Amino acid sequence: MKLEVKANCPINNFEPCKKFDCAWFTEIRGQNPQTGEDASEWNCAINMIPLLLLENGRQTHHTGAAIESFRNEMVKANETSTELMVAAAEGRSPKLIEG
């Protein structure tokens, strides 16, 4: 079931939406994250805020995961580098860490 919301403007004392005569009426283009299809929708920017906040949260989550992965690789590289320096200082062959 799809609910039809009345196009009343909260900025203009809940008068009917002026659509293309309003600077807040904008087009959002992108891809549907569930289907991968291209999407293009004209709507009030205020109405799109919840959708854009959800997408922002999703992208932030992906960024956090990428940063954590990068951090883990840097920890491994630092451990290897430390082992090489300690082995060189002690005059022995380094025991390389495999990952």
C-alpha positions in Angstrom: 0.0 0.0 0.0 1.4 3.4 -0.9 0.3 6.4 1.0 -0.4 9.6 -0.9 0.8 12.6 1.0 -0.9 16.0 0.4 1.5 18.4 -1.3 1.2 21.1 1.4 4.2 23.4 1.9 5.4 23.8 5.5 7.3 26.9 4.6 4.3 28.6 2.9 1.8 28.2 5.7 0.8 24.7 4.4 -0.6 26.1 1.1 -0.5 23.8 -1.9 3.0 23.1 -3.3 4.1 25.6 -6.0 6.3 22.9 -7.5 8.6 24.4 -10.2 7.9 27.9 -9.0 9.7 27.0 -5.7 13.5 27.0 -5.2 13.1 24.0 -2.8 11.6 21.8 -5.6 14.6 19.9 -6.9 15.6 16.8 -8.8 17.5 14.0 -7.2 19.3 11.5 -9.4 21.0 8.3 -8.5 20.6 4.6 -8.3 18.1 2.6 -6.4 20.3 0.8 -3.8 18.0 -2.3 -3.9 17.6 -2.7 -7.6 20.5 -0.8 -9.1 18.2 1.0 -11.5 18.8 4.6 -12.4 16.4 6.8 -10.5 15.3 10.4 -11.1 12.7 12.1 -8.9 11.5 15.7 -8.6 10.3 16.5 -5.1 10.5 19.1 -2.3 14.0 19.1 -0.8 12.4 19.2 2.7 10.5 15.9 1.9 13.8 14.3 0.7 15.7 15.0 3.9 14.9 11.6 5.6 15.9 9.7 2.5 19.1 11.7 2.1 20.0 11.2 5.8 19.5 7.4 5.4 21.8 7.3 2.4 24.3 9.5 4.2 24.3 7.0 7.1 24.8 4.1 4.7 27.7 5.8 3.0 29.3 6.7 6.4 29.0 3.0 7.4 30.9 1.9 4.3 33.5 4.6 4.9 34.1 3.4 8.4 34.5 -0.2 7.2 37.1 0.9 4.6 39.0 2.9 7.2 39.0 -0.1 9.6 40.3 -2.4 6.8 43.0 0.2 6.0 44.0 0.5 9.7 44.3 -3.3 10.0 46.7 -3.4 6.9 48.8 -0.6 8.4 49.1 -2.5 11.7 50.3 -5.6 9.9 52.8 -3.4 7.9 54.1 -1.8 11.1 54.5 -5.1 12.8 56.6 -6.4 9.9 58.6 -3.2 9.8 59.3 -3.4 13.5 60.3 -7.1 13.3 62.7 -6.2 10.4 64.4 -3.4 12.4 64.7 -5.5 15.6 66.2 -8.4 13.7 68.7 -6.1 12.0 69.6 -4.5 15.3 70.2 -7.9 16.8 72.0 -9.2 13.8 69.7 -12.1 13.0 67.4 -13.1 10.2 63.9 -11.6 10.5 60.9 -13.8 11.3 58.4 -12.4 8.8 54.8 -12.2 9.9 52.5 -13.8 7.4 49.0 -12.5 6.9 
